[in-house]
Amino acid sequence: MTAADRIRAQAKRSTSRQTAQDAPDSGSAPAGLPSTPSLPATGSRPARAGVPRSKTVRITLDLAPLQYRRLNRWCDEAAETLGVARVTSVSVLRQLLVQLDSDPELGERLLAQLRQAAAGRQQ
């Protein structure tokens, strides 16, 4: 199956799901099945409660040139200290998130800095 075929099949599945969602609700579900709530008027999908996200989420981060150079310098110094060829900025940011989760004091310091930055923007 080519990439174009996969895209067409995905579009067809999406269209059929959308058509099924747009169909008028008869008000009752088939015997033995609970009725499903209708979608809000905004057309947004209902939250999938209890289903954890299984795919990774991509984020982008725009850094000032000086911040970027400092991060790269820190990564280079860490690689030298650890005796490895390279420490990536992604691995550093991931480890910072681990630290944020495990260190309440770090979280409090970060909140204080965020409050200070927000107060500075309001002035």
C-alpha positions, -999 to +999 in steps of 0.1 A: +000+000+000+014+034-010+014+064+012-013+080-010-035+049-005-030+051+032-040+088+032-071+081+011-081+052+034-076+074+065-096+103+049-124+078+041-125+065+077-125+100+090-154+110+067-174+080+077-168+087+114-179+123+109-210+112+090-219+088+118-214+116+144-235+140+124-264+115+120-295+124+141-297+105+174-327+083+177-326+090+215-322+053+224-293+029+221-296-007+209-307-031+236-280-037+262-259-007+253-259+026+271-269+056+252-240+079+243-242+116+250-245+139+220-216+161+211-216+197+223-228+224+199-192+234+193-185+202+176-156+192+199-151+156+207-159+144+243-129+137+265-118+100+265-119+095+302-095+068+315-076+064+282-040+075+287-022+090+257+001+064+242+019+085+215+046+110+223+038+146+220+060+170+201+066+205+214+087+233+200+106+257+221+119+291+208+150+302+226+168+335+224+202+331+207+220+336+241+198+310+258+205+286+230+243+291+232+242+287+270+222+254+266+246+241+240+276+251+262+261+234+292+255+202+271+291+203+258+305+207+294+282+178+306+294+156+278+330+163+288+323+157+325+305+124+317+331+113+292+307+109+264+307+122+229+276+143+232+248+152+256+217+165+236+196+194+247+165+171+244+180+147+270+188+176+293+152+190+290+137+156+297+159+151+328+148+186+340+112+174+337+120+143+358+136+166+384+106+189+384+083+159+391+105+145+419+117+177+436+090+198+452+115+225+462+125+229+425+088+232+416+083+260+443+114+279+430+101+277+395+067+289+405+083+319+423+102+327+392+071+324+370+052+347+394+080+372+393+081+371+355+043+376+352+044+405+376+072+421+356+051+418+324+021+434+340+040+466+349 
